[in-house]
């Protein structure tokens, strides 16, 4: 088995920048992003970004912005593109080399295992404070918050199915999770 590992190519961000189409690399292994996600996936993803943007405006969090499909360079051989993210602070590069405060992955059949395992672990080690996994088959949002020991702890929304995210000093946003399904 180790002989196979030694002959597999190992890709980096420099390689990634030369590729056409949408890709991610995790530990040097390339993953082609599937053709356009399902219509429902796109609709839910769009709703999430809209809710994030609205919540940021309502809370006057001017240093934080909601993005979709930005390159998050975790290491030189791990670059991912979450469905949505919230970034606080300046973003002067073409990629993000520091952790977003919130990352959202909308599950699809082709990405579910990667999103729940490989990305889950890498986002925690990178320091992403909140990781949301959106299951469009079950109409369920899982919210994970990073603990002091770099492990995710599953959080529960309040009785109104809302959750408040602490993004930075004087910047808390509340999302109504029911609205993303509308």
RAFENTA-V52413 format. One record per pair of residues at least 12 apart in sequence whose C-alpha atoms are under 8 Angstrom apart, sorted by the first residue. I is the first residue (numbers start at 0). GAP is how many residues later the second one is. Records with the same first field share a line. If there is no record, write none. Layout:
BEGIN
I = GAP, GAP
END
This chain:
BEGIN
8 = 19, 20
9 = 17, 18, 19, 67
10 = 14, 17, 18, 19, 66
11 = 13, 16, 64, 65, 66
12 = 60, 63, 64, 65, 66
22 = 57
23 = 54, 55, 56, 57
24 = 52, 53, 54, 55
25 = 51, 52, 53, 54, 92
26 = 50, 51
27 = 49, 50
28 = 48
33 = 76
36 = 71
39 = 96
40 = 65, 66, 67, 95
43 = 92, 136, 137
44 = 38, 39, 61
46 = 132, 133, 134, 135
47 = 36, 132
48 = 17, 18, 19, 35
50 = 124, 128, 129
51 = 14, 34, 123
52 = 12, 13
54 = 118, 119, 120
55 = 117
58 = 112, 113, 114
59 = 111
60 = 109, 110, 111
62 = 25, 26, 27
63 = 22, 23, 24, 25
64 = 21, 22, 23
65 = 18, 19, 20, 21
66 = 17, 18, 19, 20
67 = 13, 14, 15, 16, 17
68 = 12, 13, 14, 15
69 = 12, 25, 26
70 = 23, 24, 25
71 = 23, 24, 25, 26, 27
72 = 22, 23, 24, 25
73 = 23, 24, 25, 48, 52
81 = 21, 22, 23
82 = 20, 21, 22, 23
83 = 19, 20, 21
84 = 15, 16, 17, 18, 19
85 = 14, 15, 16, 17
86 = 12, 13, 14, 15
87 = 12, 13, 79, 80
97 = 28
98 = 24, 27, 28, 29
99 = 28, 29
100 = 27, 28, 29, 66
101 = 26, 27, 28, 29, 30
102 = 25, 27, 28, 29
103 = 27, 28, 29, 30
104 = 26, 27, 28, 29
105 = 27, 28, 29, 30
106 = 26, 27, 28, 29
107 = 27, 28
114 = 18
115 = 17
123 = 22, 26, 27, 28
124 = 25, 26
126 = 19, 23
127 = 18
128 = 16, 17
129 = 13, 14, 15, 16, 35
130 = 12, 13, 14
131 = 12
138 = 42
140 = 36
141 = 12, 13
142 = 12, 13
159 = 16
160 = 15, 16, 17
161 = 12, 13, 14, 15, 16
162 = 12, 13, 14
END
